[in-house]
């Protein structure tokens, strides 16, 4: 609708408007929405998702960026499962955390 309104001012204005809207939409989708959606669906933090999209995209190109979220999700599941297995196998390595000790001023 905005493009049609901009066309009434001339085709150059319409083209500038269309270019601006396309750039803003691509930025919002690529930098904000996609990492949040991928991170939420895979279970990783959006910043982590964005970081690994950048890293895998730099190292492996378009396919690396495309496959980064599933790969990081699989790695996260593996690391968490390994950590939990280690914690159950060797509980002496993970002592219970004591409650915060209160200050002498704060009471006993």
Backbone as a printed PyTorch tensor [residue, N CA C, xyz], in Angstrom:
tensor([[[  0.8350,  -1.1850,   0.0000],
         [  0.0000,   0.0000,   0.0000],
         [  0.8810,   1.2500,   0.0000]],

        [[  1.9070,   1.2420,   0.8530],
         [  2.8120,   2.3880,   0.8960],
         [  3.5350,   2.5920,  -0.4250]],

        [[  3.8750,   1.4740,  -1.0890],
         [  4.5420,   1.5570,  -2.3870],
         [  3.6390,   2.2270,  -3.4180]],

        [[  2.3540,   1.8740,  -3.4060],
         [  1.4110,   2.4810,  -4.3520],
         [  1.2470,   3.9700,  -4.0850]],

        [[  1.2200,   4.3430,  -2.8120],
         [  1.1290,   5.7640,  -2.4680],
         [  2.3960,   6.4920,  -2.9120]],

        [[  3.5580,   5.8570,  -2.7170],
         [  4.8170,   6.4730,  -3.1300],
         [  4.8970,   6.5960,  -4.6480]],

        [[  4.2490,   5.6980,  -5.3800],
         [  4.2490,   5.7820,  -6.8410],
         [  3.5210,   7.0190,  -7.3440]],

        [[  2.5700,   7.5260,  -6.5630],
         [  1.8620,   8.7360,  -6.9920],
         [  2.7990,   9.9400,  -7.0250]],

        [[  3.8960,   9.8900,  -6.2590],
         [  4.8670,  10.9860,  -6.2550],
         [  5.9010,  10.8140,  -7.3570]],

        [[  5.9000,   9.6720,  -8.0140],
         [  6.8640,   9.4180,  -9.0830],
         [  7.4840,   8.0430,  -8.9300]],

        [[  7.9750,   7.4970, -10.0280],
         [  8.5210,   6.1460,  -9.9540],
         [  9.8330,   6.1010,  -9.1800]],

        [[ 10.5990,   7.2150,  -9.1800],
         [ 11.8450,   7.2400,  -8.4120],
         [ 11.5530,   7.1540,  -6.9120]],

        [[ 10.5460,   7.8830,  -6.4640],
         [ 10.1660,   7.8440,  -5.0480],
         [  9.6730,   6.4550,  -4.6740]],

        [[  8.8900,   5.8530,  -5.5540],
         [  8.4080,   4.4920,  -5.3090],
         [  9.5380,   3.4990,  -5.2160]],

        [[ 10.5260,   3.6380,  -6.0900],
         [ 11.6800,   2.7430,  -6.0750],
         [ 12.5070,   2.9300,  -4.8070]],

        [[ 12.7030,   4.1780,  -4.3910],
         [ 13.4350,   4.4500,  -3.1490],
         [ 12.6860,   3.8620,  -1.9610]],

        [[ 11.3790,   4.0530,  -1.9260],
         [ 10.5660,   3.5170,  -0.8300],
         [ 10.6420,   1.9950,  -0.8040]],

        [[ 10.5030,   1.3620,  -1.9610],
         [ 10.5570,  -0.0930,  -2.0410],
         [ 11.9160,  -0.6150,  -1.5850]],

        [[ 12.9920,   0.0490,  -1.9860],
         [ 14.3360,  -0.3520,  -1.5690],
         [ 14.5030,  -0.2220,  -0.0590]],

        [[ 14.0440,   0.8870,   0.4920],
         [ 14.1460,   1.1130,   1.9340],
         [ 13.3620,   0.0570,   2.7160]],

        [[ 12.1380,  -0.2060,   2.3090],
         [ 11.3040,  -1.1910,   3.0090],
         [ 11.9230,  -2.5820,   2.9090]],

        [[ 12.4680,  -2.9240,   1.7560],
         [ 13.0980,  -4.2320,   1.5810],
         [ 14.3230,  -4.3760,   2.4800]],

        [[ 15.1390,  -3.3440,   2.5740],
         [ 16.3330,  -3.3940,   3.4280],
         [ 15.9420,  -3.5110,   4.8950]],

        [[ 14.9730,  -2.7270,   5.3410],
         [ 14.5340,  -2.7850,   6.7390],
         [ 13.9410,  -4.1520,   7.0500]],

        [[ 13.1250,  -4.6800,   6.1400],
         [ 12.5100,  -5.9850,   6.3680],
         [ 13.5710,  -7.0830,   6.4130]],

        [[ 14.5490,  -7.0370,   5.5250],
         [ 15.6130,  -8.0380,   5.5250],
         [ 16.4390,  -7.9540,   6.8040]],

        [[ 16.7170,  -6.7330,   7.2660],
         [ 17.4730,  -6.5720,   8.5070],
         [ 16.7030,  -7.1350,   9.6930]],

        [[ 15.4300,  -6.7560,   9.8100],
         [ 14.6270,  -7.2370,  10.9340],
         [ 14.4920,  -8.7500,  10.9090]],

        [[ 14.2810,  -9.2950,   9.7330],
         [ 14.1230, -10.7370,   9.6240],
         [ 15.4290, -11.4640,   9.9080]],

        [[ 16.5140, -11.0090,   9.3150],
         [ 17.7800, -11.7160,   9.4440],
         [ 18.4970, -11.5180,  10.7570]],

        [[ 18.3750, -10.3330,  11.3440],
         [ 19.1450, -10.0310,  12.5390],
         [ 18.3560, -10.1340,  13.8390]],

        [[ 17.0410, -10.0540,  13.7760],
         [ 16.2530, -10.0400,  15.0010],
         [ 15.2900, -11.2210,  15.0640]],

        [[ 14.4290, -11.3510,  14.0730],
         [ 13.3890, -12.3740,  14.1400],
         [ 13.9220, -13.7930,  13.9820]],

        [[ 14.7380, -14.0270,  12.9690],
         [ 15.2190, -15.3840,  12.7050],
         [ 16.0040, -15.9670,  13.8810]],

        [[ 16.9640, -15.2500,  14.4730],
         [ 17.6560, -15.8310,  15.6260],
         [ 16.7230, -16.1210,  16.8030]],

        [[ 15.7330, -15.2480,  17.0290],
         [ 14.8010, -15.4930,  18.1340],
         [ 13.9420, -16.7140,  17.8700]],

        [[ 13.4350, -16.8400,  16.6480],
         [ 12.5820, -17.9820,  16.3140],
         [ 13.3940, -19.2680,  16.3230]],

        [[ 14.5570, -19.2540,  15.6910],
         [ 15.4030, -20.4420,  15.6810],
         [ 15.8530, -20.8080,  17.0860]],

        [[ 16.2590, -19.8140,  17.8490],
         [ 16.7020, -20.0810,  19.2120],
         [ 15.5950, -20.6400,  20.0720]],

        [[ 14.3920, -20.1110,  19.9170],
         [ 13.2700, -20.5890,  20.7210],
         [ 12.8720, -22.0060,  20.3100]],

        [[ 12.8350, -22.2830,  19.0200],
         [ 12.4100, -23.6070,  18.5710],
         [ 13.4660, -24.6700,  18.8590]],

        [[ 14.7310, -24.3120,  18.7930],
         [ 15.8010, -25.2730,  19.0450],
         [ 16.1830, -25.2980,  20.5200]],

        [[ 15.9130, -24.2050,  21.2360],
         [ 16.2000, -24.1580,  22.6630],
         [ 17.5240, -23.4990,  22.9960]],

        [[ 18.0280, -22.6500,  22.1200],
         [ 19.2650, -21.9360,  22.4080],
         [ 18.9680, -20.4450,  22.4800]],

        [[ 19.8130, -19.7180,  23.1710],
         [ 19.6330, -18.2800,  23.3520],
         [ 19.7660, -17.5740,  21.9990]],

        [[ 18.9570, -16.5310,  21.7460],
         [ 19.0290, -15.8340,  20.4540],
         [ 20.4070, -15.2610,  20.1240]],

        [[ 21.1160, -14.7650,  21.1250],
         [ 22.4600, -14.2260,  20.8660],
         [ 23.4030, -15.3540,  20.4570]],

        [[ 23.2680, -16.5050,  21.1120],
         [ 24.0770, -17.6630,  20.7460],
         [ 23.7540, -18.1000,  19.3260]],

        [[ 22.4770, -18.1220,  19.0040],
         [ 22.0520, -18.4870,  17.6540],
         [ 22.6390, -17.5340,  16.6210]],

        [[ 22.5400, -16.2400,  16.8780],
         [ 23.0740, -15.2390,  15.9560],
         [ 24.5870, -15.3740,  15.8190]],

        [[ 25.2650, -15.6110,  16.9380],
         [ 26.7160, -15.7730,  16.9200],
         [ 27.1180, -16.9530,  16.0400]],

        [[ 26.4510, -18.1000,  16.2290],
         [ 26.8310, -19.2760,  15.4590],
         [ 26.3910, -19.1980,  14.0020]],

        [[ 25.3150, -18.4690,  13.7030],
         [ 24.9680, -18.2190,  12.3010],
         [ 26.1060, -17.4440,  11.6440]],

        [[ 26.6300, -16.4410,  12.3390],
         [ 27.7470, -15.6570,  11.8080],
         [ 29.0040, -16.5150,  11.6510]],

        [[ 29.3450, -17.2920,  12.6920],
         [ 30.5700, -18.0990,  12.6570],
         [ 30.4850, -19.1660,  11.5710]],

        [[ 29.3990, -19.9370,  11.5670],
         [ 29.2690, -21.0020,  10.5780],
         [ 29.1270, -20.4190,   9.1700]],

        [[ 28.4580, -19.2630,   9.0500],
         [ 28.3470, -18.6140,   7.7490],
         [ 29.6910, -18.1500,   7.2330]],

        [[ 30.5290, -17.6440,   8.1260],
         [ 31.8660, -17.2060,   7.7330],
         [ 32.7420, -18.3950,   7.3360]],

        [[ 32.6570, -19.4680,   8.1140],
         [ 33.5080, -20.6250,   7.8490],
         [ 33.0340, -21.4630,   6.6660]],

        [[ 31.7080, -21.6620,   6.5500],
         [ 31.1840, -22.6120,   5.5700],
         [ 30.2160, -22.0010,   4.5610]],

        [[ 30.0750, -20.6840,   4.5740],
         [ 29.2300, -20.0270,   3.5910],
         [ 27.7470, -20.1400,   3.9130]],

        [[ 26.9380, -20.0980,   2.8670],
         [ 25.4890, -20.1060,   3.0240],
         [ 24.9900, -21.3740,   3.6970]],

        [[ 25.5490, -22.5200,   3.3120],
         [ 25.1170, -23.7730,   3.9390],
         [ 25.4740, -23.8100,   5.4240]],

        [[ 26.5890, -23.2510,   5.7890],
         [ 26.9600, -23.1900,   7.1980],
         [ 26.0020, -22.3400,   7.9990]],

        [[ 25.6200, -21.1860,   7.4510],
         [ 24.6550, -20.3250,   8.1340],
         [ 23.3060, -21.0110,   8.2350]],

        [[ 22.9130, -21.6970,   7.1800],
         [ 21.6200, -22.3790,   7.1490],
         [ 21.5660, -23.5380,   8.1430]],

        [[ 22.6500, -24.2710,   8.2810],
         [ 22.6680, -25.4570,   9.1470],
         [ 23.1910, -25.1820,  10.5520]],

        [[ 23.5030, -23.9340,  10.8720],
         [ 24.0930, -23.6330,  12.1760],
         [ 23.1480, -23.9260,  13.3350]],

        [[ 21.8870, -23.5510,  13.2360],
         [ 20.9540, -23.7620,  14.3540],
         [ 20.7520, -25.2440,  14.6610]],

        [[ 20.4980, -26.1060,  13.6720],
         [ 20.3670, -27.5260,  14.0060],
         [ 21.6490, -28.1300,  14.5750]],

        [[ 22.7940, -27.7300,  14.0360],
         [ 24.0630, -28.2700,  14.5310],
         [ 24.3020, -27.8380,  15.9730]],

        [[ 24.0790, -26.5640,  16.2690],
         [ 24.2720, -26.0630,  17.6350],
         [ 23.2520, -26.7010,  18.5770]],

        [[ 22.0340, -26.9090,  18.1190],
         [ 21.0280, -27.5840,  18.9430],
         [ 21.4350, -29.0050,  19.2890]],

        [[ 21.9540, -29.7300,  18.3030],
         [ 22.4210, -31.1000,  18.5420],
         [ 23.6070, -31.0930,  19.5020]],

        [[ 24.5460, -30.1670,  19.3050],
         [ 25.6920, -30.0690,  20.2140],
         [ 25.2560, -29.7340,  21.6350]],

        [[ 24.2670, -28.8580,  21.7650],
         [ 23.7770, -28.4940,  23.0930],
         [ 23.1530, -29.7010,  23.7890]],

        [[ 22.3480, -30.4740,  23.0740],
         [ 21.7390, -31.6720,  23.6570],
         [ 22.8240, -32.6450,  24.0950]],

        [[ 23.8430, -32.8350,  23.2630],
         [ 24.9330, -33.7420,  23.5990],
         [ 25.7030, -33.2660,  24.8290]],

        [[ 26.0270, -31.9780,  24.8910],
         [ 26.7920, -31.4370,  26.0230],
         [ 25.9810, -31.5290,  27.3140]],

        [[ 24.7040, -31.1720,  27.2720],
         [ 23.8680, -31.2270,  28.4750],
         [ 23.7030, -32.6690,  28.9440]],

        [[ 23.4790, -33.6040,  28.0180],
         [ 23.3410, -35.0130,  28.3970],
         [ 24.6430, -35.5460,  28.9850]],

        [[ 25.7740, -35.1780,  28.3940],
         [ 27.0700, -35.6180,  28.9250],
         [ 27.3190, -35.0370,  30.3130]],

        [[ 26.9770, -33.7640,  30.4990],
         [ 27.1580, -33.1200,  31.7970],
         [ 26.2930, -33.8040,  32.8600]],

        [[ 25.0400, -34.0700,  32.5370],
         [ 24.1480, -34.7240,  33.4990],
         [ 24.6220, -36.1320,  33.8320]],

        [[ 25.1110, -36.8700,  32.8320],
         [ 25.6350, -38.2120,  33.0850],
         [ 26.8640, -38.1470,  33.9800]],

        [[ 27.7450, -37.1830,  33.7460],
         [ 28.9390, -37.0220,  34.5750],
         [ 28.5420, -36.6560,  35.9970]],

        [[ 27.5570, -35.7760,  36.1280],
         [ 27.1080, -35.3470,  37.4520],
         [ 26.4990, -36.5110,  38.2330]],

        [[ 25.7840, -37.3960,  37.5600],
         [ 25.2010, -38.5570,  38.2390],
         [ 26.2560, -39.6140,  38.5370]],

        [[ 27.2320, -39.7690,  37.6580],
         [ 28.2640, -40.7810,  37.8310],
         [ 29.2560, -40.4110,  38.9330]],

        [[ 29.6120, -39.1380,  39.0460],
         [ 30.5920, -38.6720,  40.0230],
         [ 30.0190, -37.5360,  40.8610]],

        [[ 29.0990, -37.8240,  41.7810],
         [ 28.4900, -36.7350,  42.5550],
         [ 29.4750, -36.0300,  43.4880]],

        [[ 30.5840, -36.6980,  43.8390],
         [ 31.5530, -36.0500,  44.7260],
         [ 32.2600, -34.8850,  44.0240]],

        [[ 32.2430, -34.8630,  42.7200],
         [ 32.8370, -33.7570,  41.9660],
         [ 31.9680, -32.4980,  42.0120]],

        [[ 30.6950, -32.6730,  42.4020],
         [ 29.7400, -31.5690,  42.4090],
         [ 29.1520, -31.4130,  43.8100]],

        [[ 29.8770, -30.7510,  44.7090],
         [ 29.3580, -30.5970,  46.0730],
         [ 28.1110, -29.7140,  46.0820]],

        [[ 27.2670, -29.9570,  47.0760],
         [ 26.0610, -29.1460,  47.2330],
         [ 26.4540, -27.7130,  47.5530]],

        [[ 25.7610, -26.7850,  46.9860],
         [ 26.0330, -25.3710,  47.2240],
         [ 25.3120, -24.9650,  48.4980]],

        [[ 26.0660, -24.3940,  49.4310],
         [ 25.4750, -23.9700,  50.6970],
         [ 24.7170, -22.6690,  50.5080]],

        [[ 23.7590, -22.4510,  51.3920],
         [ 23.0290, -21.1840,  51.3950],
         [ 24.0340, -20.0680,  51.6670]],

        [[ 23.7270, -18.8840,  51.1900],
         [ 24.6260, -17.7640,  51.4420],
         [ 24.7440, -17.5270,  52.9390]],

        [[ 25.9710, -17.3640,  53.3900],
         [ 26.1810, -17.0870,  54.8050],
         [ 25.8040, -15.6420,  55.0660]],

        [[ 25.0510, -15.4560,  56.1290],
         [ 24.5830, -14.1080,  56.4460],
         [ 25.6880, -13.3130,  57.1260]],

        [[ 25.6370, -12.0190,  56.9280],
         [ 26.5950, -11.1260,  57.5890],
         [ 26.3560, -11.1490,  59.0890]],

        [[ 27.3630, -10.7600,  59.8310],
         [ 27.2030, -10.6520,  61.2780],
         [ 26.1670,  -9.5850,  61.6030]],

        [[ 26.0710,  -8.5820,  60.7640],
         [ 25.0950,  -7.5180,  60.9910],
         [ 23.6980,  -8.0040,  60.6510]],

        [[ 23.5790,  -8.8410,  59.6240],
         [ 22.2780,  -9.2980,  59.1490],
         [ 21.6230, -10.3310,  60.0370]],

        [[ 22.3090, -10.8690,  60.9620],
         [ 21.7070, -11.8580,  61.8500],
         [ 22.4580, -13.1670,  61.7960]],

        [[ 21.9240, -14.1740,  62.4690],
         [ 22.6290, -15.4610,  62.5630],
         [ 22.6660, -16.2150,  61.2730]]])
